[in-house]
Amino acid sequence: MDWMGVTCAEDMTSKIPMALMWICFATGCWKYAQWAYWLLLQLFCNCRCLCKANLSKYRRNKVKDDGTWAVITGGSDGIGFELCKQMADQGFNTVMMARNQDKMDVRVKELSESYPDVQHASVKVDFSKLKSMQEYRDLISKGLDGKDVGFVALNAGLGRAGSNHKIPDSALEEVMTVNTLHVVFMAKIFLEMMMKREQKSAMVFVSSIASRMVFPGWASYSATKAFVTNLGNSVYYEVKDKVDVLVWTPGVIKTAFAENFT
């Protein structure tokens, strides 16, 4: 019997599991480093993400009509108001949709002074009160009748801190209604309009990094944002020939909403 051969074979067999373990360890470290890098980018991103993007292909020729409109829900504050400014800077008329008319009046005035070459408007709406597709169709028909909408940002959202079983019923209903129904119903109606345009259009689903996290104390919020992420990613494939869809998952940004997390 070749005892030397047996010994060598046993040595090789014992080394294989160790080699596999190190390969798995190295692969895990690399994946973790990639995830950590992505997380840092998300946490330190800011609202100026559209500065380098040329969105003119979604805009209709102003010589022929009054131009193309960008609709931003939750546009009177934070991310939404920054999106209004970015779109106005790229030559779009802007429509912000929010529930505080006084605040919107102030914001529209600011936009008009900073971007006088385009139009600015507002539509008052409390998304927590709208429950049906017909209510949404009536809202858009009344507030945006005749406007060429080439860009939509579904940005309105809210959260309520606390264990899910302790949150008041009315607060939980508001979170689910604003963060999910508003996104599904508005997306459907605007996509119907966009699919009929000659130019390509764009739609942004504003989600959150919370959609990728286990988030005790904000369970309902993170769950609704996971819904938004999945919806947007799926809709992308359904309309990509006519509409560019982006799911944005911002990290912590200094806004009034972010103060709820401190």
C-alpha positions as a LaTeX table, in Angstrom:
\begin{tabular}{lrrr}
\hline
Residue & $x$ (\AA) & $y$ (\AA) & $z$ (\AA) \\
\hline
Met1 & 0.00 & 0.00 & 0.00 \\
Asp2 & 1.23 & 3.49 & $-0.86$ \\
Trp3 & 1.10 & 5.04 & 2.59 \\
Met4 & 2.72 & 8.21 & 1.29 \\
Gly5 & $-0.03$ & 8.61 & $-1.32$ \\
Val6 & $-2.73$ & 8.07 & 1.27 \\
Thr7 & $-1.14$ & 10.67 & 3.56 \\
Cys8 & $-0.93$ & 13.23 & 0.76 \\
Ala9 & $-4.54$ & 12.60 & $-0.23$ \\
Glu10 & $-5.66$ & 13.06 & 3.39 \\
Asp11 & $-3.66$ & 16.30 & 3.61 \\
Met12 & $-5.28$ & 17.62 & 0.44 \\
Thr13 & $-8.75$ & 16.64 & 1.67 \\
Ser14 & $-8.23$ & 18.45 & 4.96 \\
Lys15 & $-7.04$ & 21.59 & 3.16 \\
Ile16 & $-10.00$ & 21.86 & 0.78 \\
Pro17 & $-12.58$ & 22.86 & 3.44 \\
Met18 & $-10.13$ & 25.44 & 4.81 \\
Ala19 & $-9.59$ & 26.89 & 1.32 \\
Leu20 & $-13.32$ & 27.07 & 0.71 \\
Met21 & $-13.79$ & 28.78 & 4.05 \\
Trp22 & $-11.26$ & 31.48 & 3.14 \\
Ile23 & $-12.84$ & 31.96 & $-0.28$ \\
Cys24 & $-16.26$ & 32.40 & 1.31 \\
Phe25 & $-14.79$ & 34.78 & 3.89 \\
Ala26 & $-13.09$ & 36.91 & 1.23 \\
Thr27 & $-16.27$ & 36.99 & $-0.88$ \\
Gly28 & $-18.31$ & 38.02 & 2.15 \\
Cys29 & $-15.87$ & 40.82 & 2.98 \\
Trp30 & $-16.03$ & 42.11 & $-0.59$ \\
Lys31 & $-19.85$ & 42.07 & $-0.61$ \\
Tyr32 & $-19.95$ & 43.79 & 2.78 \\
Ala33 & $-17.55$ & 46.48 & 1.54 \\
Gln34 & $-19.75$ & 47.07 & $-1.52$ \\
Trp35 & $-22.85$ & 47.34 & 0.68 \\
Ala36 & $-21.09$ & 49.72 & 3.11 \\
Tyr37 & $-19.99$ & 51.92 & 0.20 \\
Trp38 & $-23.54$ & 52.02 & $-1.18$ \\
Leu39 & $-24.90$ & 52.85 & 2.27 \\
Leu40 & $-22.47$ & 55.75 & 2.70 \\
Leu41 & $-23.49$ & 57.15 & $-0.68$ \\
Gln42 & $-27.14$ & 56.93 & 0.35 \\
Leu43 & $-26.60$ & 58.50 & 3.75 \\
Phe44 & $-24.61$ & 61.46 & 2.45 \\
Cys45 & $-26.50$ & 62.10 & $-0.77$ \\
Asn46 & $-28.30$ & 65.41 & $-1.14$ \\
Cys47 & $-31.15$ & 66.82 & $-3.12$ \\
Arg48 & $-28.99$ & 68.08 & $-5.97$ \\
Cys49 & $-29.02$ & 64.74 & $-7.75$ \\
Leu50 & $-30.67$ & 66.22 & $-10.85$ \\
Cys51 & $-28.10$ & 68.96 & $-11.40$ \\
Lys52 & $-26.00$ & 66.92 & $-13.83$ \\
Ala53 & $-28.93$ & 65.34 & $-15.66$ \\
Asn54 & $-30.21$ & 66.92 & $-18.87$ \\
Leu55 & $-33.97$ & 66.45 & $-18.83$ \\
Ser56 & $-34.78$ & 68.52 & $-21.90$ \\
Lys57 & $-35.85$ & 65.43 & $-23.87$ \\
Tyr58 & $-38.98$ & 65.27 & $-21.69$ \\
Arg59 & $-39.91$ & 68.88 & $-22.47$ \\
Arg60 & $-42.12$ & 70.05 & $-25.31$ \\
Asn61 & $-41.15$ & 73.00 & $-27.54$ \\
Lys62 & $-42.16$ & 76.21 & $-25.76$ \\
Val63 & $-42.41$ & 78.10 & $-29.06$ \\
Lys64 & $-45.53$ & 76.11 & $-29.95$ \\
Asp65 & $-47.29$ & 76.19 & $-26.59$ \\
Asp66 & $-46.95$ & 77.16 & $-22.97$ \\
Gly67 & $-44.35$ & 74.48 & $-22.27$ \\
Thr68 & $-44.18$ & 71.26 & $-20.34$ \\
Trp69 & $-45.06$ & 70.87 & $-16.69$ \\
Ala70 & $-43.33$ & 69.02 & $-13.88$ \\
Val71 & $-45.65$ & 67.81 & $-11.13$ \\
Ile72 & $-44.20$ & 67.25 & $-7.67$ \\
Thr73 & $-46.34$ & 65.88 & $-4.86$ \\
Gly74 & $-45.28$ & 67.11 & $-1.44$ \\
Gly75 & $-43.60$ & 69.95 & $-3.31$ \\
Ser76 & $-43.88$ & 72.70 & $-0.70$ \\
Asp77 & $-41.03$ & 71.51 & 1.50 \\
Gly78 & $-37.83$ & 69.51 & 1.73 \\
Ile79 & $-37.01$ & 67.19 & $-1.16$ \\
Gly80 & $-40.17$ & 68.19 & $-3.01$ \\
Phe81 & $-39.38$ & 71.90 & $-3.05$ \\
Glu82 & $-35.81$ & 71.23 & $-4.12$ \\
Leu83 & $-37.17$ & 69.15 & $-7.00$ \\
Cys84 & $-39.38$ & 72.08 & $-8.00$ \\
Lys85 & $-36.32$ & 74.32 & $-8.15$ \\
Gln86 & $-34.30$ & 71.79 & $-10.11$ \\
Met87 & $-37.05$ & 71.30 & $-12.68$ \\
Ala88 & $-37.67$ & 75.05 & $-13.05$ \\
Asp89 & $-33.94$ & 75.52 & $-13.60$ \\
Gln90 & $-34.20$ & 73.08 & $-16.52$ \\
Gly91 & $-37.02$ & 75.02 & $-18.16$ \\
Phe92 & $-40.07$ & 73.15 & $-16.88$ \\
Asn93 & $-43.18$ & 74.82 & $-15.55$ \\
Thr94 & $-43.84$ & 73.49 & $-12.05$ \\
Val95 & $-46.91$ & 72.34 & $-10.15$ \\
Met96 & $-46.52$ & 71.51 & $-6.49$ \\
Met97 & $-49.21$ & 69.50 & $-4.74$ \\
Ala98 & $-49.54$ & 69.72 & $-0.95$ \\
Arg99 & $-52.10$ & 70.37 & 1.76 \\
Asn100 & $-50.91$ & 73.71 & 3.17 \\
Gln101 & $-52.02$ & 76.45 & 0.76 \\
Asp102 & $-50.36$ & 79.27 & 2.70 \\
Lys103 & $-46.99$ & 77.53 & 2.54 \\
Met104 & $-47.45$ & 76.78 & $-1.17$ \\
Asp105 & $-48.26$ & 80.43 & $-1.88$ \\
Val106 & $-44.95$ & 81.43 & $-0.29$ \\
Arg107 & $-43.05$ & 78.76 & $-2.21$ \\
Val108 & $-44.66$ & 79.65 & $-5.54$ \\
Lys109 & $-43.68$ & 83.28 & $-5.00$ \\
Glu110 & $-40.08$ & 82.20 & $-4.29$ \\
Leu111 & $-40.00$ & 80.13 & $-7.47$ \\
Ser112 & $-41.50$ & 82.94 & $-9.54$ \\
Glu113 & $-38.81$ & 85.34 & $-8.34$ \\
Ser114 & $-35.96$ & 82.88 & $-8.91$ \\
Tyr115 & $-37.23$ & 81.36 & $-12.17$ \\
Pro116 & $-39.35$ & 84.04 & $-13.92$ \\
Asp117 & $-39.06$ & 82.47 & $-17.37$ \\
Val118 & $-41.32$ & 79.52 & $-16.50$ \\
Gln119 & $-44.73$ & 79.23 & $-14.87$ \\
His120 & $-45.44$ & 78.01 & $-11.35$ \\
Ala121 & $-48.69$ & 76.74 & $-9.86$ \\
Ser122 & $-50.00$ & 74.83 & $-6.87$ \\
Val123 & $-52.80$ & 72.37 & $-6.19$ \\
Lys124 & $-54.12$ & 71.98 & $-2.67$ \\
Val125 & $-54.74$ & 68.36 & $-1.69$ \\
Asp126 & $-54.66$ & 66.24 & 1.44 \\
Phe127 & $-53.71$ & 62.80 & 0.18 \\
Ser128 & $-54.74$ & 61.21 & 3.46 \\
Lys129 & $-58.37$ & 62.06 & 2.61 \\
Leu130 & $-58.45$ & 60.57 & $-0.88$ \\
Lys131 & $-59.48$ & 56.91 & $-1.03$ \\
Ser132 & $-60.63$ & 56.11 & $-4.58$ \\
Met133 & $-59.34$ & 56.29 & $-8.13$ \\
Gln134 & $-62.22$ & 58.58 & $-9.08$ \\
Glu135 & $-61.23$ & 61.11 & $-6.42$ \\
Tyr136 & $-57.72$ & 61.16 & $-7.86$ \\
Arg137 & $-58.99$ & 61.48 & $-11.42$ \\
Asp138 & $-61.18$ & 64.42 & $-10.40$ \\
Leu139 & $-58.23$ & 66.06 & $-8.65$ \\
Ile140 & $-55.92$ & 65.80 & $-11.67$ \\
Ser141 & $-58.62$ & 66.74 & $-14.14$ \\
Lys142 & $-59.43$ & 69.90 & $-12.19$ \\
Gly143 & $-55.91$ & 70.95 & $-11.24$ \\
Leu144 & $-53.98$ & 69.99 & $-14.37$ \\
Asp145 & $-56.52$ & 70.22 & $-17.16$ \\
Gly146 & $-54.90$ & 70.97 & $-20.52$ \\
Lys147 & $-51.34$ & 70.88 & $-19.18$ \\
Asp148 & $-48.64$ & 68.84 & $-20.91$ \\
Val149 & $-47.11$ & 66.85 & $-18.04$ \\
Gly150 & $-43.70$ & 65.44 & $-18.90$ \\
Phe151 & $-42.26$ & 64.83 & $-15.44$ \\
Val152 & $-43.84$ & 63.56 & $-12.22$ \\
Ala153 & $-42.20$ & 63.04 & $-8.83$ \\
Leu154 & $-44.31$ & 61.02 & $-6.40$ \\
Asn155 & $-42.69$ & 62.46 & $-3.33$ \\
Ala156 & $-45.43$ & 63.08 & $-0.74$ \\
Gly157 & $-45.12$ & 60.85 & 2.28 \\
Leu158 & $-45.33$ & 60.73 & 6.04 \\
Gly159 & $-44.35$ & 58.55 & 8.97 \\
Arg160 & $-45.46$ & 57.98 & 12.52 \\
Ala161 & $-42.98$ & 56.86 & 15.15 \\
Gly162 & $-43.83$ & 54.10 & 17.61 \\
Ser163 & $-44.43$ & 50.39 & 17.82 \\
Asn164 & $-46.91$ & 49.37 & 15.16 \\
His165 & $-49.43$ & 48.00 & 17.65 \\
Lys166 & $-49.33$ & 51.21 & 19.69 \\
Ile167 & $-49.81$ & 53.74 & 16.89 \\
Pro168 & $-53.33$ & 55.27 & 16.88 \\
Asp169 & $-55.61$ & 53.84 & 14.21 \\
Ser170 & $-56.03$ & 57.19 & 12.47 \\
Ala171 & $-52.26$ & 57.74 & 12.29 \\
Leu172 & $-51.64$ & 54.31 & 10.80 \\
Glu173 & $-54.41$ & 54.85 & 8.25 \\
Glu174 & $-52.78$ & 58.14 & 7.19 \\
Val175 & $-49.39$ & 56.50 & 6.69 \\
Met176 & $-50.80$ & 53.68 & 4.59 \\
Thr177 & $-53.05$ & 55.96 & 2.54 \\
Val178 & $-50.47$ & 58.65 & 1.73 \\
Asn179 & $-47.46$ & 56.38 & 1.25 \\
Thr180 & $-49.17$ & 53.70 & $-0.83$ \\
Leu181 & $-52.54$ & 54.71 & $-2.34$ \\
His182 & $-51.26$ & 58.12 & $-3.39$ \\
Val183 & $-48.34$ & 56.50 & $-5.22$ \\
Val184 & $-50.32$ & 53.72 & $-6.93$ \\
Phe185 & $-53.25$ & 55.86 & $-8.04$ \\
Met186 & $-51.24$ & 58.90 & $-9.14$ \\
Ala187 & $-48.79$ & 56.70 & $-11.02$ \\
Lys188 & $-51.57$ & 54.96 & $-12.92$ \\
Ile189 & $-53.32$ & 58.18 & $-13.97$ \\
Phe190 & $-50.17$ & 60.04 & $-15.01$ \\
Leu191 & $-48.76$ & 57.04 & $-16.84$ \\
Glu192 & $-51.98$ & 56.82 & $-18.85$ \\
Met193 & $-51.36$ & 60.43 & $-19.90$ \\
Met194 & $-47.65$ & 59.99 & $-20.53$ \\
Met195 & $-48.06$ & 56.95 & $-22.75$ \\
Lys196 & $-49.97$ & 59.20 & $-25.19$ \\
Arg197 & $-47.29$ & 61.92 & $-25.43$ \\
Glu198 & $-45.04$ & 62.25 & $-28.47$ \\
Gln199 & $-41.96$ & 62.79 & $-26.34$ \\
Lys200 & $-40.66$ & 60.48 & $-23.70$ \\
Ser201 & $-41.69$ & 61.28 & $-20.15$ \\
Ala202 & $-40.16$ & 60.67 & $-16.75$ \\
Met203 & $-41.52$ & 59.54 & $-13.39$ \\
Val204 & $-39.66$ & 59.42 & $-10.08$ \\
Phe205 & $-40.83$ & 57.21 & $-7.24$ \\
Val206 & $-39.35$ & 58.74 & $-4.09$ \\
Ser207 & $-38.79$ & 55.86 & $-1.71$ \\
Ser208 & $-36.35$ & 55.76 & 1.21 \\
Ile209 & $-33.31$ & 53.92 & 2.45 \\
Ala210 & $-35.71$ & 52.68 & 5.14 \\
Ser211 & $-37.21$ & 50.41 & 2.49 \\
Arg212 & $-34.04$ & 48.30 & 2.72 \\
Met213 & $-33.85$ & 48.15 & 6.50 \\
Val214 & $-35.42$ & 46.37 & 9.46 \\
Phe215 & $-36.68$ & 49.47 & 11.26 \\
Pro216 & $-38.31$ & 48.92 & 14.68 \\
Gly217 & $-40.33$ & 51.96 & 15.71 \\
Trp218 & $-40.94$ & 52.87 & 12.08 \\
Ala219 & $-42.26$ & 49.54 & 10.83 \\
Ser220 & $-45.24$ & 50.90 & 8.91 \\
Tyr221 & $-43.15$ & 53.63 & 7.26 \\
Ser222 & $-40.36$ & 51.28 & 6.14 \\
Ala223 & $-42.92$ & 48.74 & 4.90 \\
Thr224 & $-44.71$ & 51.31 & 2.76 \\
Lys225 & $-41.41$ & 52.49 & 1.30 \\
Ala226 & $-40.50$ & 48.90 & 0.42 \\
Phe227 & $-43.84$ & 48.80 & $-1.39$ \\
Val228 & $-42.95$ & 51.98 & $-3.30$ \\
Thr229 & $-39.55$ & 50.57 & $-4.28$ \\
Asn230 & $-40.99$ & 47.31 & $-5.56$ \\
Leu231 & $-43.82$ & 49.06 & $-7.40$ \\
Gly232 & $-41.50$ & 51.47 & $-9.17$ \\
Asn233 & $-39.01$ & 48.77 & $-10.12$ \\
Ser234 & $-41.79$ & 46.68 & $-11.64$ \\
Val235 & $-43.51$ & 49.57 & $-13.43$ \\
Tyr236 & $-40.19$ & 50.45 & $-15.05$ \\
Tyr237 & $-40.41$ & 47.37 & $-17.28$ \\
Glu238 & $-44.05$ & 47.98 & $-18.12$ \\
Val239 & $-43.58$ & 51.47 & $-19.57$ \\
Lys240 & $-39.88$ & 51.77 & $-20.43$ \\
Asp241 & $-40.55$ & 52.33 & $-24.15$ \\
Lys242 & $-42.34$ & 55.63 & $-23.43$ \\
Val243 & $-41.54$ & 56.60 & $-19.84$ \\
Asp244 & $-38.24$ & 56.59 & $-17.97$ \\
Val245 & $-38.91$ & 55.45 & $-14.39$ \\
Leu246 & $-36.51$ & 56.07 & $-11.53$ \\
Val247 & $-36.85$ & 54.72 & $-7.99$ \\
Trp248 & $-34.92$ & 57.00 & $-5.67$ \\
Thr249 & $-34.04$ & 55.74 & $-2.19$ \\
Pro250 & $-32.52$ & 58.77 & $-0.43$ \\
Gly251 & $-30.81$ & 58.48 & 2.90 \\
Val252 & $-30.98$ & 60.96 & 5.74 \\
Ile253 & $-31.48$ & 64.47 & 4.38 \\
Lys254 & $-31.88$ & 67.55 & 6.55 \\
Thr255 & $-35.58$ & 68.36 & 6.13 \\
Ala256 & $-38.51$ & 68.98 & 8.44 \\
Phe257 & $-39.50$ & 65.34 & 8.02 \\
Ala258 & $-36.04$ & 64.13 & 9.10 \\
Glu259 & $-36.50$ & 65.91 & 12.43 \\
Asn260 & $-38.99$ & 63.18 & 13.34 \\
Phe261 & $-36.10$ & 60.69 & 13.45 \\
Thr262 & $-34.10$ & 62.63 & 16.04 \\
\hline
\end{tabular}
